[in-house]
Amino acid sequence: MEVFPVFTGEYLFDSCSPVQMLLTQETVTSVRHQHDFLELAYVVQGEGIHLAAEDKMQVVQGDLLVIPPGVSHVFHPQDLTGSQPLIILNCMLRPELSRIPSELSGQFSEEDMFPLLKLLELKQWFGYRDNNVELSFLLRRMQGIHNNGSAEDQQQLYPLLFKLANLILPAAAVPFTQQPEIDEDPLHDVILYMISNFSEKITLKEISRQIAMSSRQFQRLFKIKTGRSYIQMLQEIRMKYSCMLLMFTKLGIQAIALEVGIYDMKYFYRLFREYSGMTPACYRNRFRSHFLSAKEMMNIAEHCSR
């Protein structure tokens, strides 16, 4: 069983806001990961697949996925070419959010705060579908305050968070109902398998057998649908994970190479330099020697610097 990278709040949250909000564009090789905080992931644009723990579901614009700490997940765009983006608004909640600032505690009753406190305690993911745009309106207001407000303005996020939690919490008790199923390309399952098992030796013969094709047919189809070869995509996935591990862990470079399934260090260094334009040590030092915003960090980890 893979152990997926953990995005830690100590790197992603600033000092004054109870939340961090980031708009991200998912790619076909987006990294499967987990967090040490609660994340609300809202589909702003596009459609695709969301893999959470062992559950796979179709997602469309207006869907919200609530991901507790320790649950690995990844979004995967329906379009494999990148021409129809899947854009996610990530609303990340501080673990300390349950401790309401003293200057605000008298303004809200226990009943007001209860849904948010309950939300922070959840251990299982759940989904909510925004059928009346109320959720979208709340998230846009929160994003505006978060991006443009002063430190004092950030406290205005608390009443919005209470409303948000009250709106979505009932959905935790019912199964997430998908929209009528989208025709799914069998290559999605292949790529999700690669994303979830990147450290194993995945042979071309084994992977093509999963969709009942000869290796030659599979290679041709894969190149047509994705614009790259199977081995190119597998190595890109491995390099993205390497970048994540360099940024978010203290693992040594050799340990990282082994973690992503590469046992030849010369080969690992060559692949990493081709992907990022620098050595793994320079990549890690560059990240640690610069003050980067959460958006910059996530963009570097997902897309790397070429």
C-alpha positions as CSV (number, residue, x, y, z in Angstrom):
1,M,0.0,0.0,0.0
2,E,1.4,3.4,-1.0
3,V,2.1,6.1,1.6
4,F,1.1,9.4,-0.2
5,P,2.8,12.7,0.5
6,V,1.3,14.8,3.3
7,F,0.6,18.5,2.7
8,T,1.2,20.1,6.1
9,G,-0.5,23.2,7.4
10,E,2.7,24.6,8.9
11,Y,3.8,25.4,5.3
12,L,0.5,26.4,3.8
13,F,-1.3,28.6,6.3
14,D,-0.4,32.2,7.0
15,S,-0.5,33.7,10.5
16,C,-3.7,35.7,10.5
17,S,-6.4,33.8,8.5
18,P,-8.4,30.8,9.7
19,V,-8.4,29.4,6.2
20,Q,-6.3,29.2,3.1
21,M,-8.0,29.4,-0.3
22,L,-6.3,28.4,-3.5
23,L,-7.6,28.0,-7.1
24,T,-5.8,25.1,-8.8
25,Q,-6.0,23.5,-12.3
26,E,-5.8,19.7,-12.1
27,T,-3.7,17.8,-14.6
28,V,-3.8,14.1,-15.7
29,T,-0.7,13.5,-13.5
30,S,-1.8,15.5,-10.5
31,V,-0.3,14.0,-7.3
32,R,-2.4,11.9,-5.0
33,H,-1.8,13.2,-1.5
34,Q,-3.2,13.7,2.0
35,H,-3.3,16.6,4.5
36,D,-3.0,17.2,8.2
37,F,-6.0,19.5,8.0
38,L,-9.6,19.5,6.6
39,E,-10.0,20.5,3.0
40,L,-13.2,21.6,1.1
41,A,-12.6,21.1,-2.6
42,Y,-15.2,22.9,-4.9
43,V,-15.4,22.2,-8.6
44,V,-15.4,25.6,-10.2
45,Q,-15.1,24.5,-13.8
46,G,-15.0,21.3,-15.8
47,E,-15.7,17.7,-15.1
48,G,-13.6,14.7,-14.0
49,I,-13.0,12.0,-11.5
50,H,-12.2,12.2,-7.8
51,L,-10.5,9.4,-6.1
52,A,-10.7,9.5,-2.3
53,A,-9.3,6.5,-0.3
54,E,-10.8,3.5,-2.2
55,D,-13.8,5.4,-3.6
56,K,-14.0,6.8,-7.2
57,M,-16.7,9.1,-8.4
58,Q,-17.5,11.4,-11.3
59,V,-17.5,15.1,-10.4
60,V,-18.9,18.2,-12.2
61,Q,-19.1,21.9,-11.7
62,G,-20.9,22.7,-8.4
63,D,-19.7,19.6,-6.6
64,L,-18.0,20.0,-3.2
65,L,-15.8,17.2,-1.7
66,V,-15.0,17.4,2.0
67,I,-11.7,15.6,2.7
68,P,-10.6,15.0,6.4
69,P,-7.0,14.8,7.5
70,G,-5.3,11.5,6.6
71,V,-7.6,10.6,3.6
72,S,-5.6,10.4,0.4
73,H,-7.2,11.8,-2.7
74,V,-6.7,13.2,-6.2
75,F,-8.7,15.0,-8.9
76,H,-8.4,13.8,-12.5
77,P,-9.7,15.8,-15.4
78,Q,-12.1,14.0,-17.8
79,D,-10.3,15.5,-20.8
80,L,-6.9,13.8,-21.2
81,T,-5.4,16.4,-23.5
82,G,-5.6,19.4,-21.1
83,S,-7.9,21.4,-23.5
84,Q,-10.9,21.3,-21.1
85,P,-9.5,22.2,-17.7
86,L,-10.7,20.9,-14.3
87,I,-10.5,23.9,-11.9
88,I,-10.8,23.4,-8.2
89,L,-11.2,26.0,-5.4
90,N,-9.4,24.5,-2.4
91,C,-10.7,25.8,1.0
92,M,-8.3,24.5,3.7
93,L,-9.4,24.9,7.3
94,R,-6.9,25.4,10.1
95,P,-6.8,22.5,12.6
96,E,-7.0,25.2,15.4
97,L,-10.2,26.6,13.9
98,S,-12.2,25.1,16.7
99,R,-10.6,27.6,19.1
100,I,-12.6,30.8,18.3
101,P,-10.7,34.1,19.0
102,S,-11.7,35.5,22.3
103,E,-12.9,38.7,20.8
104,L,-15.5,36.8,18.7
105,S,-16.5,34.1,21.2
106,G,-19.3,36.2,22.7
107,Q,-20.8,37.0,19.3
108,F,-21.8,33.5,18.5
109,S,-23.9,30.9,20.3
110,E,-22.9,27.2,20.7
111,E,-25.7,26.4,18.2
112,D,-24.0,28.7,15.7
113,M,-20.6,27.1,16.1
114,F,-21.7,23.4,16.4
115,P,-21.8,22.5,12.7
116,L,-18.3,23.8,12.1
117,L,-16.9,22.0,15.2
118,K,-18.7,18.8,14.0
119,L,-17.3,19.2,10.5
120,L,-13.7,19.4,12.0
121,E,-14.2,16.1,13.8
122,L,-15.3,14.0,10.8
123,K,-13.1,11.1,9.7
124,Q,-14.8,10.1,6.4
125,W,-15.0,12.1,3.2
126,F,-18.4,13.2,1.9
127,G,-19.8,15.2,-1.0
128,Y,-22.3,18.0,-1.5
129,R,-23.9,19.1,-4.7
130,D,-24.6,22.9,-5.0
131,N,-28.0,22.9,-6.6
132,N,-29.0,26.4,-5.6
133,V,-25.7,28.3,-5.9
134,E,-25.8,29.2,-2.2
135,L,-22.5,27.4,-1.6
136,S,-20.9,29.1,-4.6
137,F,-21.9,32.5,-3.2
138,L,-20.5,31.8,0.2
139,L,-17.2,30.6,-1.2
140,R,-16.8,33.6,-3.5
141,R,-17.4,35.9,-0.5
142,M,-14.8,34.0,1.5
143,Q,-12.3,34.1,-1.3
144,G,-12.7,37.9,-1.7
145,I,-12.1,38.5,2.0
146,H,-9.2,36.1,2.1
147,N,-7.4,37.5,-0.9
148,N,-8.1,41.2,-0.4
149,G,-8.9,41.7,3.3
150,S,-6.6,43.0,6.1
151,A,-5.7,40.9,9.1
152,E,-8.7,42.4,10.9
153,D,-11.0,41.5,7.9
154,Q,-10.0,37.9,8.2
155,Q,-12.2,37.5,11.3
156,Q,-15.2,38.2,9.0
157,L,-14.6,34.7,7.7
158,Y,-15.9,33.0,10.9
159,P,-19.6,33.8,10.4
160,L,-19.3,32.7,6.8
161,L,-17.6,29.5,7.9
162,F,-20.5,28.8,10.3
163,K,-23.0,29.3,7.5
164,L,-21.0,27.1,5.2
165,A,-20.7,24.3,7.7
166,N,-24.4,24.5,8.6
167,L,-25.3,24.2,4.8
168,I,-23.1,21.2,4.0
169,L,-23.0,19.1,7.2
170,P,-26.3,17.3,6.6
171,A,-24.8,15.8,3.4
172,A,-22.3,13.9,5.6
173,A,-25.1,11.5,6.6
174,V,-26.1,10.5,3.1
175,P,-24.3,8.9,0.2
176,F,-22.9,11.3,-2.5
177,T,-25.2,10.9,-5.5
178,Q,-23.3,11.2,-8.8
179,Q,-24.7,12.9,-11.9
180,P,-25.7,10.5,-14.7
181,E,-22.5,8.7,-15.5
182,I,-20.2,10.3,-18.1
183,D,-18.7,8.0,-20.7
184,E,-15.4,7.2,-19.2
185,D,-12.3,6.5,-21.2
186,P,-10.6,3.2,-20.0
187,L,-7.3,5.1,-19.9
188,H,-8.6,7.0,-16.9
189,D,-8.4,3.8,-14.8
190,V,-4.9,3.1,-16.2
191,I,-3.6,6.5,-15.3
192,L,-5.2,6.5,-11.8
193,Y,-3.6,3.1,-11.3
194,M,-0.2,4.6,-12.2
195,I,-0.8,7.6,-9.9
196,S,-1.7,5.2,-7.0
197,N,1.0,2.6,-7.6
198,F,3.9,4.7,-9.0
199,S,6.6,3.1,-6.8
200,E,5.9,-0.4,-8.2
201,K,7.4,-1.9,-11.3
202,I,4.5,-1.5,-13.7
203,T,5.4,-3.1,-17.0
204,L,3.9,-2.2,-20.3
205,K,2.6,-5.7,-20.8
206,E,0.8,-5.6,-17.4
207,I,-0.8,-2.2,-17.9
208,S,-2.0,-3.0,-21.4
209,R,-3.6,-6.2,-20.2
210,Q,-5.8,-4.1,-17.8
211,I,-7.8,-2.8,-20.8
212,A,-7.5,-6.0,-22.9
213,M,-5.1,-4.6,-25.6
214,S,-1.8,-5.7,-27.0
215,S,1.2,-3.7,-25.9
216,R,1.5,-2.2,-29.4
217,Q,-2.1,-1.1,-29.5
218,F,-2.0,0.3,-26.0
219,Q,1.1,2.4,-26.8
220,R,-0.5,3.8,-29.9
221,L,-3.8,4.6,-28.2
222,F,-2.0,6.1,-25.2
223,K,0.1,8.4,-27.3
224,I,-3.0,9.5,-29.4
225,K,-5.2,10.3,-26.3
226,T,-2.6,11.9,-24.0
227,G,0.1,13.3,-26.4
228,R,2.9,11.4,-24.6
229,S,4.1,7.8,-24.2
230,Y,3.2,5.6,-21.3
231,I,6.8,5.6,-20.0
232,Q,7.0,9.4,-20.3
233,M,3.8,9.8,-18.2
234,L,5.0,7.3,-15.6
235,Q,8.3,9.1,-15.2
236,E,6.5,12.5,-15.0
237,I,4.3,11.1,-12.1
238,R,7.4,9.8,-10.4
239,M,9.2,13.2,-10.7
240,K,6.1,15.1,-9.4
241,Y,6.1,12.8,-6.3
242,S,9.8,13.4,-6.0
243,C,9.3,17.2,-6.0
244,M,6.6,16.8,-3.3
245,L,8.8,14.7,-1.1
246,L,11.7,17.1,-1.5
247,M,9.4,20.0,-0.4
248,F,7.3,18.4,2.3
249,T,9.6,15.8,3.9
250,K,13.2,15.5,5.2
251,L,13.8,12.3,3.4
252,G,17.3,11.9,1.8
253,I,17.5,12.0,-2.0
254,Q,18.3,8.3,-2.3
255,A,15.4,7.4,0.0
256,I,13.1,9.6,-2.3
257,A,14.4,7.8,-5.4
258,L,13.5,4.4,-3.8
259,E,10.2,5.8,-2.6
260,V,9.1,6.5,-6.2
261,G,10.4,3.2,-7.6
262,I,13.7,4.2,-9.1
263,Y,16.7,2.2,-7.9
264,D,19.4,3.5,-10.2
265,M,20.6,6.9,-8.8
266,K,22.3,8.0,-12.0
267,Y,19.0,7.5,-13.8
268,F,17.0,9.3,-11.1
269,Y,19.3,12.3,-11.2
270,R,19.1,12.4,-15.0
271,L,15.3,12.2,-15.0
272,F,15.0,14.8,-12.3
273,R,17.2,17.3,-14.0
274,E,15.3,16.8,-17.3
275,Y,12.1,17.4,-15.5
276,S,13.0,20.3,-13.2
277,G,16.1,21.8,-14.8
278,M,18.1,21.3,-11.6
279,T,19.4,18.7,-9.2
280,P,17.2,17.4,-6.4
281,A,19.4,19.1,-3.8
282,C,19.2,22.5,-5.6
283,Y,15.4,22.1,-5.9
284,R,15.1,21.5,-2.2
285,N,17.4,24.4,-1.3
286,R,15.6,26.7,-3.7
287,F,12.3,25.9,-2.0
288,R,13.7,26.3,1.5
289,S,15.7,29.4,0.9
290,H,12.8,31.5,-0.5
291,F,9.7,32.7,1.2
292,L,6.9,31.3,-1.0
293,S,3.2,31.8,-0.8
294,A,0.9,28.8,-0.5
295,K,-0.1,29.3,-4.1
296,E,3.5,29.4,-5.3
297,M,4.3,26.3,-3.3
298,M,1.4,24.3,-4.7
299,N,2.1,25.4,-8.2
300,I,5.8,24.4,-8.0
301,A,4.9,21.1,-6.5
302,E,2.3,20.3,-9.1
303,H,3.8,21.8,-12.2
304,C,7.5,22.1,-11.3
305,S,9.9,24.7,-12.9
306,R,11.1,23.8,-16.3
